[in-house]
Amino acid sequence: MKPFSQIEYVRPDLEGMLARLDELTAQAANAASGEELLAVCDECDKLCQQFMTDSSLSYVRYSINTKDEFYAKENDFYDENSPRFNDKGLAFSRAVLANPHKQALADRYGQIYLDKLEQSVRCAIPEILPLMQKENALVSQYQKLYASAMVEFEGQTLPLPKLGPYKQSTDRAVRKAAYEAEGKFFDDHQAEFDELYTKLIENRNEQARAMGYENYVPLSYLRMQRLGYGRKEVEAYREQVVRDIVPLVARMKARQAERCGLTDPKFYDSALYFADGNPNPTGTPEEILAAGRTMYHELSPETAEFIDFLMDNELLDVLSRPGKAPGGYCTHFPMLKAPFIFSNFNGTSGDVDVLTHEAGHAFQAYRAMQQDLPGELQGPGLESCEIHSMSMEFLTTPWHHLFFGPQTDKYALYHAEDALSFLPYGCMVDEFQHIVYSHPELTPEQRNEEWLKLEKKYRPWNNVEGMSFYGRGAGWQRQLHIYQYPFYYIDYCLAQTVALQFFAAFLKDPKDAWQRYLALVDKAGTRTYADLVGSAGLVVPFTDGSLAPVAKAVSDWIDTHQL
C-alpha cells in the first residue's frame, strides 16, 4: 500500500451507497437459498468496509489537526451521515434475520454472527436518526473544545498533553502548578463542559426512551456489544473491586507516599511514584519508535511482520502538536487491511505504552484483516479488544530495557502498581455513568457531588482539598470517554483483570503465555468475552471471589520488587 501521507481521500458517494444498501436489503429479504444469502452478505460487508475506510481516513486526518478546515467539514459530514448509513445497515440486518435461510450464516461463521446481528438491530431505529446526528455533533464540539486547550505554564504555551511531565515532577510546587494550570482551562470553560454533558445525557436518554428503554443504560449495553453478561454481572464485579482491590491499592498508595517522602499526600502528588522521579523513556521519539521495531522483531515472527508494515507505511502519528486532538486511539482502514495508531507523546512512560497498548490493538486488527472474516467478526467486544492491548503491555516486558535502560526495574514496579490501581478508577467512571443517566434530573453541581462520593468509595486515599477543578468534583470532565464513548470504561477493567492474569502466566512461562495470547488474538470476534478468556485458560472475573487471587498474585509480586 501507499504510505499514509500519500493515500488519497475522496468523500464517498453517500447517496449511491445508500441506494445500493436498499438494493442489497431487498435481495437479502428475497434470497432463495443459504448460498444466495451468503453472497449478498459478502457484498454488503464490502460496501460497509469501504464506508468505514473512508470515514476512518477522514477522522484520523481531522484528529491530527482539528484546525484543518477541509477535514473539519468532512468530520461534520460524517457526524450527520454516519447515522444514515448505519440505519440502512440495520435495515439490511433485519432483512437477513427475517430470511428463512439465515442458518447458513451461522453454519459458516458460527452462531455468534447471528447473535451480533440480533444485538445490533436492537441498538437503533429510524426514528432516532436526528438524535444520533445531534449526538455526533455534540461529541465533536467536546473534542474540539478539549483540543483547543492551550495553557500558559512556566513561560510556555502548551497543549494539555504537554503538562504530563510536569504533573510527575519531583518538585511538588511544579506538580501542583501543573494540575492548577490544567484545572484552570476546565474552570474557565465550566459552563460549556457542563452544558455539553447535560445535552448529551438528555439526547442519549431520549434515544433510549424512543426505543422503549427506561433510560440510556440498557441501550448502552447493547451498543457496547456485550454478549453473555449485563448490568447485574458488572455491578457484582464492581463490588469485588471495592472489597478486594481498594484495600490493596490503599496500602500500595500509602507506601507510594512514604517512598516519595510525603506525610500529607494530595491529589497532585498521585502521579509521582518515586522520590527521584518516575521512570521516563530515554531517547528521542524517533529512537523510541526504533526501539519498538526492535522489540517486535525479537518477540515473534508475527509481530516482526506487523511492526514493519506499520512503520514502513507511516501508520503512526504520535507527536503532540497545537490543534491535535487529545488522547490516543487505534483505528483501521479495512479496505487497505491497515491499522493506524494515533497518540500524543509527552516524554513520559505513556509514550512507551503507545508501543505496547495501542500496538496491541493494532496487532489484533492487522491479524484479523488477514483472515477471511466479515466485518462483524473481525473484532470482539471492546472488553475483549482491551485484553489485546493491556496484555501486550506485560508480554513485552523482556524488551522494556530498550526504552528505560537503568530505570527498567523502576518501570516494572511502576507499571504493575499503576495497573492494579487503575481498577478502582475504572469502576468509579462506570458507576458514575450509571448514576447520571439513571438520574438525568441531577444538576451539574449534583453530578460533581456524586463524583466526590465515588472518590471516597473507590479512591479514599485521594485528597483534593484546595484544588478548584478537582476539589469541586469536576475531574471527570477531562476523561474524554465519558463524553465521547459512554460506558466504554468498565471494559478496561474487565480487560485489565485478564491482562494481570497474563502477567502472572508470563512470570511462570513467557513462551507459553505468548502462545496463549496469540491464539486468543487470532480468534478475533468469533467468541464472546467469557469464551475468549476461558480459551486462554484464564478466569472470567464475574464470579464472586475471582478477583482476590489475581490481585494477591500481583500484589505479592509488587511487595517483593520494592526498590
N, C-alpha and C positions, 0 to 999 in steps of 0.2 A: 504494500500500500504506500501511498504518498505520505511524507511527514505531515504532521498535524497542521503546520502553518500553510501547507500547500493544498490542503483539502478544500475544494470549492463548496461553498454553501449556496443552495438555491432554495428559496421558500417553496414548500410543496404545493402542488395543485390541489388545494384542500377540497374544493367542490368536486373535482374529478374523483378524488379518493372517497369522498362521502357517497357519491353516486355508485362507485364500484362496490363499496360496502353494502349498499342496498341490494345490488345485484347478487352479491355473494350470499346475503341473508336469504333471499328468495331461493337461491339454489340449495342452500343448506336445508331449508324447510321442505323442499321437494325432492331431495336426494333419495333415490330409489334403492340404494344399497349402501352397505358399510364402506365399500371401496370408493363409491362416489362421494360420500360424506367426508371421508378422509382427504380426498383430493381437494375438495372445496375448503376444508380447514387449513390445508397446507398453503393454499393461495391466499387466504385471509391472513394467515400468520406472516407471510412475506410482506403484505401490504402494511400490517401493523408494525413490523420491524423497520420498514422504510420510514414510516412516520416517526417512530422513536429515534431513529438515527438522525433525522433532520432536526427534530426538536432538541435532542441532546447536544448536537453540534452547536446549535444556536445558543442554548443555555450556557454551555461552557464558555463560549466567547463573550457572552454577556457578563457572566460572573467574573471573568478575568478582568473586565473593565466595564463597570456599570455606568461609566460616563460615555461609552460609545453609543452615539445616537442611533446608528443603524441597528445594532443588536438590542438596544433598549426597545425599539419599535418592534423588532422580531419577538422579544420577550412578551410584549403586550399582545402580539398576535397569538402566541401560544396560550397565554393566560385566558384569552377569550375563546379560542377554538379547540384547545385540547379536550375540554369537556364535551364539545360537539362530536369530536372524533370518537372519544371513549363511549359516548352514548350510543353511537352506531355500532361500536364493537359489542356492547352489551346486548343490543338487539340481535346481533349475529349469534351470540352465545345462547340467547333464549331459543332461537330457531334450532340450534344444534341440540339443545337439551330436549326439545319437543319432538325431535326426529326419532322414529322407532328403531333406527339402526345405530343409535349413539354408542351401543356397547362395543362397536368396532374400535372406537377411540380408546376405551378402557382396555380392550384386548391388546392394542398396540402400545399404549403409553402407561397403562396402569389406572386403577380406579381414581387415583388422586387427580388425574386430569379432569375428569368429570366433577369431582368434588370442588376443584378450584373454579370451574365454570359456574357451578351452582352457587358458590360463595360470592363470586363476582356480581352475579345478576341481582343479588340482594343488597348491593352497595349503592345503587343509584337508580333513578327513574327519570324519564324525560322532563317531568315537571320541575325538577330541581336544577335543571341546566343553568338558568340565570344565576341561581345562588352559587353554584360551583364556579362560574365565571367570576363572580364578585369575590369569592373566597380567594381565588388565584391572584386577583388584583390587590387584595389586602395583604397577602403574603409578600408580594413583590414590593409593596410600599414599605413593609417592615425591613425587608432585605436592603432596600435602597437607603433607608434611614440609617440602618446599622452601618452599612458600608460607607456612608458619608462621614462617619466619625473621624475627626482629626483633633487631637488633643495637644495642648502645649505642655511640654514636660522637659525640665532641665535645659531650657533654651532651644528645644527642638519641637517641630511639629510632626506628630506621629499618628499613624493609624492605630487603632486599638490593639491589633495583634502584636505590635512592636513594644507594647508595655510588658509583655510576658517576662522578659529577663529582669526587668526592674521589680516586678512583683515577687521575684525569687531572690532579690538582692540580699547580701549578708548585712547590709546597712538597714536597720529597722526603720529609720526615718524615710529612706528611699522606698521601701516596701509600702509603707503607709501612704506616702505621697502618690505612688503609682495607682494604688487602689482608689484613692480620692480623685485622681485625675480621670480614671475610668468612670467612677460614680458620678462625677460632675456632668459628663456627657449625658448620662441617663437622667439625671436630675433636671438638667436644662431642657430635656425633651420629654419630661414626665407625662405631660398631658397627651402628647402624640402616642407614646407607647401604651398608655392606659386606654386611650380611645380605640386604637387598633385592636387591642386584645378584646375589649368589650364587643366590638363589631364582629370579630372572629367567633367568639362564643355564641353570639346571637345568630350568626349566619349558619354555623355548623349545627346548632340545635334546631334551627328552622328546617334545615335539610332533613334531619332525623325525624322530626315530627311529621313532615310531609310524607315520609315513608312508613309511618306507623310506629316509630320508636318513641319512647318516653323522652329521651334526650340523645345527645351525640355519643354517649359512652358505648352502648351496644353496637351502634353503627361503626364506631372506630375499630372494634374488634374484628369486624368483617373486612374493613378496608386495610387493616394490618395483616390480613391473610392468616389469621390464627386458626389452625385446624387442630382439633383434638383437645382443646382446653379453652377456658373462658375466664370470666371475672372472678369466679369462686377460687379457681386454682391460683390466679395471680395474687389475690388477697392472702391466700394461705402462704404463698411464697414470701410476700412482704412481712407477714407475721414472723416467719422463720428468721428473716434478716434482722428484725428488731430484737428477737430473743437470742439468736445465736451469733450474729455478726457484730451488732452495735457494741456489746461489751468488749469484744476483742479489739475492735477498732479504737474504742475509747482508751483502752490500755496502751495500745500502739501509739495513739496521739499524745498521751501523757509522756511516753518515752521519747517521742519525737521532740516535744518541747524541752525536755530535760537535756536531750542531745544537743539542742541548739542554745542551751543556757538561758531559757526563758522561764521565769517564775510566774508570769501573768500573761499567758499567750492570748493574743487577739486574733480575729479572723484574718487580718492582713499578715499574720505570721504563718498561716496554714500552708502556704506553698513552699516554705523553706524547710527542707528535711535534714540539713546538716549545717552545723555552725560555720564550717568553712566553705559553704556553698553547695548547691545541688550539682549533680553530675551533668555537665554540658558536653555536647559533642565537640571534638576538636576538628579544625579544618574549615575550609570554605564550603559553601553549598555544593560547589562542583565536586569537591573532594568527598563530601558525604554521599553524593549520588554515585560516585565511582566506587566507594566502599560498599554501597548497596549492591552494585553489579557484581563485585567480587563475592559478596555473601551468597547471593542467589546462584552464582555459578558453582560454588562449592557445596551448597545444600543438596541439590539434586539435579539430574538432567532436565527434569520438567521445569524447575524454576529457572534454570540457566536459559532455556529457550524463551521462557516468558519475559525475563528481565531484558534480554536483548531486543525482543520485539518492542517492548515498552519504550526503552531509551532510544533505540535507533529510529523510532518514528515520532519522537517528540510528544509522547503521550503522558507527560507530566508537566504541570505548571505549579511551582512550589514557592516562588519568591513573593513576599508581601509587598504591595505597592499601593499608593493612593488610588482610591476608586475601585480597588479589587474587593469583591465580596468577602465577608469574614468566613472563618471556619475551614473545613476541609471535607472532601467527599470523593467517592469513586463513582463514575458512571460508565456507560459503554455505548458503543455505536454498533448495533447488531449487524448491519449490512456490511460493515468493514471488519467484523469479528475482532473488534479492538476495544479494550477498556481505556479509561482515562482517569488520571489522578490529579485532583485539584487540592492545593493546600497553601498555607501561609507560613513559611519558615520564619522563625524569630530568634534563632540562636539557642534555644532550649532543647532539652531531650525530646520534646514533642516533634522536632524535626526528624529524629530517627524513627519515631512512631509512624511517621508517614510511610517510611520504607518497610515497615512491618505491618502496621494495622491496615492502612489503605491499600498497601500492596497485597495483603491477604484477600481483600475484596476483589482486587483486580485479577489476582491469580485464579480465583474461582470463576470469575466471569470469563476469563480467557479460556480456561479448560472447558467450560460449559459450551462456549460458542464453537468449539471444535467438534462437538457431538451433534448427532442428528436428532435434536430435540426441538419441539415447538417452544415459542417464547414463554408460554405459561410454565414450562418445566425447566427452563434454563437457570432459574434461581429459586431457592426455597423461601419460606417466610423470613422476615427481617431478623427475628430472634435467632434463626439459624445462619443467616448471612453473617451476623456479627461473630459467630463462632469462628468462621474462616479468618476474620481479621484479628480478633483478640487472641486466638490460639497461636497465630503466626508470630505474635509478639514474643511468646515464650519459646517457640520451637526454633527461633533464630538465635537463641542465647549463645551458642558457641562462637558466633561472629560479632557479638556486641563490642568486643575489644577493638574492632576495626574503627569504631566510632568514638569510643570513650577512652581507649588507651589505659593509663594507670587508674582511671576512675571507673573501670568496668565493674569491680565488686560493689562500689558505691551505687552504680546504676542498677545492678541486680537487686540490691536491697530496696532501693527507692521504687523500682518498678513493681516488686511484689507487694510492698506496703500500699502503694497507690492503687493497685488492682483490687486489693481487699477493701480499702477504704472507699472505693467507688460505689460498692453495692448499696450502702445506706443512702447515698446521694441519689442514685438512680431510682430507688424505690420512692424516695421523697418526691422527685419530679413526677412520678407516675401517680402517686396518691393525690398530689396537688391537682392534677388534671381531672381526676375522678371527682374531686370536690367542686371545682369551679364549673364544670359542665353539668353537674347534678344540681348545683345551686346558682343558676345564672343571675339571680337577684343580688348577689354579692356586689358591693361597690368596689372600686379599685382599692380603697383603703382596707376593706374587709378581706379582699383577696390577699393583700400583703400580710394581714394579721394571721390568716390561715397558713401562709408560708412560714411565718415565725413560729407558729405552734409546731409545725412539722420539723423545723430546725431542732427544737427541743426533743422531739421524739426520735429523730434519726441521727442528728449530729449535736448531741448535748455538749460536746467539747468546744463548739464554736461560740465565740464572744464577739458580737457585732456592736457592742456598746461604743457610742461616739462616732459611728460611721453613718453618714447621711443616707446614701443609697442602700447599702446593705442593712443598716440599722432600722430603716423603715419597712424592711421586708420585701424590697423590690428586686432583690438579687436574681430572682428567677427570670427577669426580663432580658438578661444577657444570654440566656440559654435558648438559642435560636430554634431548637427543636419544638419548644412549647408553642411558638407561633407558626412555624413552617411545617412541622411534621407531627401533628398532635398524636399523643400516645405512643410515639416512637421513642421510648426511653427504657421501659422495663425490658425491652428486647436486649439492650446492652447488659442488663443484669443477668438475664437468663443465659446469655451467651458467655458472660464473664464466669459464671459458675462452672460452665463446661470447660472454658479455657483454663481455669485453675486446676481442673482435673487433668487436662492435657499437660499442664506444668508438672503435676505430681507424676504422671506417666513418663514424662521426659526425664525426670530425675532418676527414674529406675532404669529406663532403656530408651535412649534418644532415637535409635533407628526404628524401634517398634512404634514409638509414639508418632514419628513422621509417617510411617506407612498407614497407620490408622487414620491419621489426619488426611492424607492424600486420598484414601478410599472414601472418606466422608465427603471431601470436596467434589470428587467425581460423581457422586450421586446427585449433585446439582439439586433441582427441585422436585425430584421424583419420590421423596419421602417427607413425612411430617417431621416436625421438630423432635418429638419423642422417638420416632423411628430412627432418625439420624443419630441422635445421642446414643441410643441403645446399640446401633450398628457399630459404634466405635468402642463398645464395651464400657460405656460411662453411665452415670446415674442421672436420671431425669429429676430435676430439683423441685417438683411439686409435692412429692411425698413428705409428710411431716418427719423431721429428723434427718432428712437427706443432706442438708447444708452443713450440719455440725461437723461431720467427718472431713469434708472438703476444707472447711475453714480451719480446722485443727491442723491438718497436714500443712497448709500454707503458713499458718501462724507458727507452728513448730519450726519450720524452715527459717522463718524470719527471726525467731528467737535465737537460733544457733548461728546466724550470719550477721549479727550486730558488729559494727565496725568500731 
